Amino acid sequence: MNALRMPEILAIGEPMVEFNQSGGPGSRNYLQGFGGDTSNFSIAAARQGAKVAYFTRLGDDIYGQMLRDLWAREGVDASTVESDQDAPTGIYFVTHGENGHQFSFFRTGSAASRMHPAHLPLAVIRGARVLHLSGISFAISASAADTCYAAIDAARAAGVMVSFDTNLRLRLWSKDRARAVMTDVIGLADICLPSYDDIVVITGLTDPDALVDYCLDRGARTVALKLGADGALVADRNRRFRFAPHPCNPVDATGAGDTFGGAFVARLLAGDDLAAAGLHATVAAALSTEGFGAVEPIPTSDAVRRVMMGAST
């Protein structure tokens, strides 16, 4: 990757192939799609116009090729993605019921979990404007956690901003381990993207303003707290904005938080101020719930703008 092709954003994590139940609870029909939080984030950012690259390891299998084809269609540079001949690409199923959506993952021993610091594309990290990671990136294995920390070290040494989404998954690690790592990484993040339920578990706090303050006090420079059906709260040390949820007709919230994060970071890089980026991300996240799957419903920047213009008239 030469200097002319260096991305604005490099994301690291585990992408997955998704099978999402369609037709309502109990349906035997599944829509094949894609997931993995940092991959979703990357596609959301790319659809807002950002130059994005992705780093991971994939199995040398049909699912890995499907993900490579996806990124090629979406304009996400996957030239640093590596293939692992001895491990599979992760997949998961989403089912829907009265209590929302539920996930069943098949990722143990995945190629992504075999990431190692020696695999990192250090030149790409140093050439980017933002390095993006999530709690899942750290949780899938000890070597993946080491890889993420090494990437953060390289980014910070080069003056590259770090973006971090909590995305807590207690199936992957203990609450104590998650709390220790996430508290540490929040302090290393320039942009912190916690989800309300995640950060409540980590901190024991429940007030949104107190949760934002918690992240800022530990060192995060910008915090975008995702409040789900209650919208979002975005802040830095000098400004704070609350966004009501954008009206929508939700059918599947899978990946909505990732869409918010990708849109928010992309708009900041495009020059939006905190309020404009927060509003754009809130609308994008709402629109992403109006279709099935984590990726297919993610709106483009133009689609978000059209909706925002319609709402303002």
C-alpha positions in Angstrom: 0.0 0.0 0.0 1.7 3.2 -1.2 1.3 6.6 0.3 -1.3 7.7 -2.2 -3.6 4.8 -1.1 -3.1 5.2 2.6 -6.5 5.0 4.3 -8.1 7.6 6.6 -9.3 4.7 8.9 -7.8 1.3 9.6 -10.0 -1.0 11.5 -8.9 -4.2 13.2 -11.1 -7.1 14.4 -13.1 -10.2 13.4 -15.4 -10.1 10.4 -18.0 -12.8 10.2 -20.6 -14.2 7.7 -24.1 -13.8 9.0 -27.3 -15.9 8.6 -30.2 -13.7 9.8 -33.7 -15.2 10.4 -36.3 -13.5 8.2 -40.0 -14.0 8.1 -40.6 -13.6 11.8 -40.0 -15.7 14.9 -39.9 -19.4 14.2 -39.2 -18.9 10.5 -36.9 -21.4 8.8 -35.8 -18.8 6.3 -32.4 -17.1 6.8 -30.9 -14.2 4.8 -27.2 -14.5 4.3 -25.4 -11.4 5.1 -22.3 -10.1 6.8 -21.3 -9.0 10.3 -18.4 -8.5 12.7 -18.5 -5.1 14.5 -15.4 -3.5 13.1 -16.2 -4.7 9.6 -19.7 -3.2 9.9 -18.1 0.0 11.2 -15.7 0.1 8.2 -18.5 -0.3 5.7 -20.6 2.4 7.4 -17.6 4.7 7.3 -16.9 3.9 3.6 -20.6 4.5 2.7 -20.2 8.0 4.3 -17.3 8.7 2.0 -14.2 7.8 4.2 -11.2 6.0 2.8 -11.1 2.8 4.9 -8.9 -0.3 5.2 -9.3 -3.4 7.2 -6.9 -5.8 8.9 -7.7 -9.3 10.1 -7.1 -12.9 9.3 -9.5 -15.1 7.4 -9.9 -18.8 6.8 -8.9 -20.0 3.4 -12.6 -21.0 2.8 -15.7 -19.8 1.0 -16.7 -17.5 3.9 -13.4 -15.7 3.8 -13.8 -15.2 0.0 -17.3 -13.9 0.5 -15.9 -11.2 2.9 -13.1 -10.3 0.5 -15.7 -9.8 -2.2 -17.9 -7.8 0.1 -15.1 -5.3 0.9 -14.2 -5.0 -2.7 -17.8 -4.0 -3.5 -17.8 -1.6 -0.6 -14.5 0.1 -1.4 -12.8 -1.1 1.8 -9.2 -1.8 1.2 -8.4 -5.4 2.3 -4.9 -5.7 0.8 -3.5 -6.3 4.3 -6.0 -9.0 5.2 -4.2 -12.4 5.6 -5.4 -15.9 5.0 -4.9 -18.7 7.5 -4.7 -22.2 6.0 -5.4 -23.9 9.3 -8.4 -22.0 10.8 -11.9 -21.1 9.7 -13.7 -17.8 9.1 -16.3 -17.2 11.8 -20.0 -17.3 11.2 -23.1 -16.6 13.2 -26.9 -16.8 13.2 -29.4 -14.2 14.3 -32.9 -15.3 15.4 -35.8 -13.0 16.3 -38.4 -13.2 19.0 -40.5 -11.2 21.5 -37.5 -10.1 23.4 -35.5 -8.9 20.4 -32.7 -10.5 18.4 -30.4 -13.3 19.7 -27.1 -14.4 18.4 -25.5 -17.8 18.0 -21.8 -17.6 17.2 -19.5 -20.2 15.7 -16.1 -18.5 16.1 -14.0 -20.6 18.5 -10.5 -21.1 17.0 -11.3 -18.7 14.1 -8.5 -17.3 11.9 -9.1 -13.8 13.3 -8.5 -15.1 16.8 -5.0 -16.2 15.7 -3.9 -12.6 15.0 -0.4 -11.8 16.4 1.4 -8.5 16.7 4.0 -9.7 14.1 1.1 -9.7 11.6 0.3 -6.0 11.9 0.6 -3.7 8.9 2.5 -1.1 10.8 3.1 1.2 7.9 -0.6 1.4 7.2 -1.4 2.1 10.9 1.2 4.9 10.9 -0.2 6.4 7.7 -3.8 6.4 8.8 -5.7 9.2 10.6 -7.7 6.9 12.8 -7.1 3.3 14.1 -10.4 1.7 15.1 -10.9 -1.3 17.5 -13.6 -2.7 19.7 -13.9 -4.8 22.8 -14.5 -7.8 20.6 -11.2 -7.2 18.9 -9.5 -7.6 22.3 -11.7 -10.4 23.6 -11.5 -13.1 20.9 -8.0 -14.3 22.2 -5.0 -13.4 24.2 -2.9 -13.0 21.0 -5.6 -10.8 19.5 -5.5 -8.6 22.6 -1.8 -8.3 22.3 -2.2 -7.4 18.6 -4.6 -4.6 19.5 -2.4 -3.2 22.1 0.6 -3.2 19.8 -1.5 -1.4 17.1 -2.5 1.2 19.7 1.1 1.7 20.6 2.1 2.2 17.0 -0.8 4.6 16.3 -0.1 6.8 19.4 3.6 6.9 18.6 2.7 8.2 15.1 0.1 10.7 16.2 -2.8 8.6 14.8 -6.1 8.9 16.6 -7.5 5.8 18.3 -11.2 5.0 18.1 -12.7 2.4 20.5 -16.2 0.9 20.6 -16.8 -1.1 23.8 -19.0 -3.8 22.3 -19.1 -6.0 25.4 -19.5 -9.7 24.9 -19.4 -11.6 28.1 -19.5 -14.9 26.3 -15.9 -14.1 25.2 -14.3 -13.0 28.5 -15.1 -12.5 32.1 -16.6 -9.2 33.4 -13.5 -8.5 35.5 -11.2 -8.9 32.5 -13.5 -6.9 30.3 -13.6 -4.1 32.9 -9.9 -4.0 33.3 -9.1 -3.9 29.5 -11.9 -1.6 28.6 -11.1 0.9 31.3 -7.5 0.9 30.1 -8.4 1.3 26.4 -10.9 4.1 27.1 -8.0 6.0 28.6 -6.0 5.5 25.4 -8.9 6.5 23.0 -9.3 9.8 21.2 -12.8 8.8 20.2 -14.8 6.5 22.6 -18.0 4.9 21.3 -19.6 3.1 24.2 -23.0 1.5 24.1 -25.2 2.3 27.2 -25.7 -1.3 28.3 -22.0 -2.1 27.9 -20.7 0.8 29.9 -23.3 0.3 32.7 -21.9 -3.2 33.2 -18.3 -1.9 33.2 -18.9 1.1 35.6 -22.0 0.3 37.6 -23.2 3.8 36.7 -26.6 4.4 35.1 -26.9 8.2 34.4 -25.9 9.0 30.8 -24.0 12.1 31.7 -22.2 10.3 34.5 -21.2 7.6 32.0 -19.8 10.2 29.6 -17.9 11.9 32.4 -16.5 8.5 33.4 -14.9 8.1 29.9 -13.7 11.7 29.7 -12.2 11.5 33.2 -10.2 8.5 32.2 -8.7 10.2 29.1 -11.0 9.9 26.2 -11.1 13.1 24.2 -14.5 12.6 22.5 -17.3 10.4 23.7 -20.3 9.3 21.7 -22.6 7.3 24.1 -25.1 5.2 22.1 -28.4 5.1 23.9 -30.3 2.8 21.5 -34.0 3.7 21.3 -33.2 6.8 23.4 -30.8 8.3 20.8 -27.3 9.4 21.7 -25.2 11.7 23.9 -22.1 13.2 22.3 -19.5 15.2 24.2 -15.9 16.4 24.6 -14.5 18.4 27.5 -16.2 21.6 26.4 -19.4 20.7 24.6 -22.3 18.2 25.1 -25.2 17.4 22.8 -28.2 15.1 23.3 -29.8 13.6 20.2 -33.3 12.2 20.2 -33.8 9.0 18.3 -34.7 9.6 14.6 -38.2 8.3 13.7 -37.9 5.0 11.8 -39.7 1.7 11.2 -37.2 -0.8 12.8 -37.3 -4.5 11.9 -33.7 -5.5 12.9 -31.3 -3.5 15.1 -28.3 -5.7 14.3 -25.3 -3.5 13.6 -27.0 -0.2 14.4 -24.3 0.8 16.9 -21.6 -0.1 14.4 -23.3 2.1 11.8 -23.4 5.0 14.3 -19.7 4.6 15.1 -18.6 4.4 11.4 -20.8 7.3 10.4 -19.7 9.4 13.4 -15.9 9.0 12.8 -16.3 9.4 9.0 -18.1 12.7 9.5 -15.6 14.0 12.0 -12.8 13.2 9.5 -14.8 15.0 6.8 -14.7 18.2 8.9 -18.1 18.1 10.7 -18.2 19.5 14.2 -19.3 17.4 17.1 -23.0 18.3 16.8 -23.2 17.7 13.1 -21.4 14.4 13.3 -23.6 13.2 16.1 -26.8 14.1 14.3 -25.6 12.4 11.1 -24.7 9.3 13.0 -28.0 9.2 14.9 -30.0 9.3 11.7 -27.7 6.7 9.9 -28.1 4.3 12.8 -31.9 4.6 12.8 -32.1 4.0 9.0 -29.9 0.9 9.4 -32.6 -0.7 11.5 -35.2 -0.6 8.7 -33.9 -3.8 6.9 -32.5 -7.2 7.9 -28.9 -7.8 8.5 -25.9 -5.8 9.8 -24.6 -4.5 6.4 -27.3 -4.4 3.7 -29.4 -1.6 5.4 -26.5 0.7 6.2 -27.3 4.0 4.5 -25.0 6.0 2.3 -24.1 9.6 3.2 -26.4 10.9 0.5 -29.3 8.8 1.8 -28.8 10.2 5.3 -28.6 13.8 4.0 -31.9 13.3 2.1 -33.7 12.1 5.2 -32.2 15.0 7.2 -33.3 17.5 4.6 -36.8 16.1 4.6 -37.0 16.2 8.4 -36.0 19.9 8.4 -38.6 21.0 6.0 
